[in-house]
């Protein structure tokens, strides 16, 4: 072979990989994310530009992956891609201070066609859900076992997924009350659950949210993050206004204990007072919780919670509701991954800190030769869970990370960059060796 042609071929390869590496470096310009300056800072619904993408915190490091916790099991992860879904991992844990777990996680990466469906060609559909239970585990367990079946049996599914998800939330609560409750409050199950449900279909993701679990998205190699859902907490202005209009009241629970003496409750007087109390809550180191009266729940939307739904049990129907917000997003090439988490994940970690933790794994472990996207997503889920544990969160913890085209491209580019660098280093060594022989 002509040595000149060999040299030309090598040169063109280096040019190609050099351009490829430059693109990678643009994605990694903010190679490191600093922690937010204020603990618990809430993120807006819009995209946020990250200033620094390389985490140098002594608390957050890859060493967290080696930490052991009592009864803590490793996250489960995907084995192969399905459509726009490139990887996923999920885990749930009782936490540090509870000896029980009311959370439930449900994952089905390839939903099978129901026997009742008349659709000839059933599409590729993936399903992910976190059910954050409270007051017991009956409701979250019921949702885990039944929600997907109710959803795919809905007459509108998959033609109108938004309507299907809304109707499923209504139907499943109705059946839960029929099976687990009665006209006697003492004989009824009083548990409830938040619900965060994602359906991937036709290169889109549909997210139904009831309560204060949350989904966030990393985009453009971590350069932007976006909060995908709204927390249905009593201090949310829309939820507050709905509660007041319905005749309910919002109060700030100073002692994190429900006091049934109405005269002692720290009620919100108006919107201005709400803002003041939110500021007090953020500044105070002791945990303060907004609750809705008369149900005394810390969330405004749930499935279950018969005591907060039925008038005969002292509730104001229409205050705590089971209607989900539905969000739809395109899964284009700019989407890296989505993190779904219960409020235990987000109570002590900001959106940015969570995205940072996942990227710490993807950017560092991703350089290693034998690490595939499934293993990396598993470790990303693991480090988010353990980061929350390091923050001493008091709640149960549940997390799902779903990887898309953006993170797949990043990992391939990262590994190619390392391969090119290794090749260049080896080439330089060969030149030096040849020069020394001469």
C-alpha positions, 0 to 999 in steps of 0.5 A, a space after each residue: 500500500 502507498 505510504 502516502 495514502 496511508 498517511 492521508 487516511 490517518 489524517 482524515 480520520 484524525 480530522 473527523 474525530 477532532 471535529 467530533 471531539 470539539 462537539 463533545 467539548 462544547 457539551 462539556 464546557 460546563 464540565 462541572 456543576 456547583 451545588 445551589 447556594 441555597 438548600 431547597 431552592 425551588 426551580 422554575 418551570 422553564 429551562 435553566 442554564 447551568 453555570 458550572 457542570 463539574 461537581 467538586 463537593 466533598 459530599 457528592 463524589 463517586 465514592 457514594 456508590 460504594 456506601 452501604 445502607 441497611 436493607 438497601 438493594 441495588 437499582 434495577 436497570 434495562 437490558 436493551 433499547 426500545 424505540 426512543 427509550 435507550 436505558 432506564 433504572 429504578 429503585 425504592 428504599 425505606 430511608 434512614 429513619 423509617 422501618 417501612 416503605 409506603 412507596 411503590 415503583 412500577 416499570 414496564 418497558 414494553 407494554 403488551 397488548 391487552 386481550 380486549 384490544 381490537 388494534 391489529 398492530 399494537 405500538 411500542 409503549 413503555 410505562 414508568 410510575 412512582 406511587 408515593 403512599 402515605 397513611 399506610 401502603 394499601 393505596 400505593 400497593 393497589 395503584 402499583 398492581 392495577 394502574 397500568 391494566 386500567 390504563 391500557 383497558 381504557 377505551 381511549 388508549 392509546 388514541 388519546 393518552 391524556 384522556 386515558 390517564 385522567 379517566 384512569 385516575 378517577 376510575 382507580 380511586 373509585 374502585 379502591 374506595 369500593 374495595 377498601 372502604 365502607 360507610 364506617 370510617 373506622 372500618 375503612 382504609 384511610 391511606 392515600 398516594 401521590 402518583 407520577 406516571 410516564 408513558 412513552 409512545 410515538 417519540 413522545 412522553 406523557 406524564 401524569 402528576 398527582 401530588 408532590 412527586 416530580 419529574 425533571 429533564 436534562 437537555 443538551 448534554 446537561 447545559 439545560 434542565 427543565 422541571 416537567 411537572 408542578 408540585 401540588 402542595 398547599 402553598 402552590 398559588 393555584 392550589 391555594 386559590 382553589 382550596 380557598 374558593 372551595 371553603 378550605 383553609 391553608 395553615 403552616 404547621 410549625 411543629 410538624 404535628 397536626 393540632 385539631 384545635 382550630 384556634 391554634 392553627 397558623 392559618 394563611 390570611 391571604 396571598 401576601 400572608 402566604 408569601 410571608 409564611 413561605 419566606 419564613 419556612 425557607 429561612 427556618 432551619 426547622 422543618 415546617 409544612 403547609 397543610 390544608 384544613 380540614 383534611 390536614 394533608 400536605 398535598 392537594 391532589 391524591 388518590 385515596 385518602 377517603 377522609 379528605 374526599 368524603 363529606 360524611 367523614 368531615 371533608 370538603 369535597 373538591 379541595 383534595 382532588 384526584 385530577 392529574 396534570 398532564 404534560 406532553 414532551 417531544 423526545 428529540 435528540 436534545 433530551 438526555 435523560 429524565 429523573 422521576 422522584 418522590 418528594 423524599 428525593 426533592 425535599 433536600 436536593 434541588 433540581 440542579 443538584 439531582 441532575 449534577 449527581 447523574 452527570 457526575 456518573 455519566 461524565 466520569 464513569 462513561 469514559 471507562 471502556 466497558 461501561 455501557 449505557 444500562 450500567 451507567 444509568 443504574 449507577 446514576 440512579 444509585 448516586 441520586 438515591 445515596 446523595 439524598 441519603 447523605 442529606 439525611 432525608 427523613 422520608 422514603 425514597 424512590 427514583 427512576 432515571 430514563 435515558 434517551 438519545 442525548 445521553 446515548 450520543 454523549 456516552 459514545 462521543 465520550 468514549 470515542 474521545 478517549 479512544 482517539 486520545 489513546 490512539 494519539 498517545 500511542 502514535 506519539 510513542 511510536 514516533 518517539 520510538 522510531 526516532 530513537 532507533 534512527 
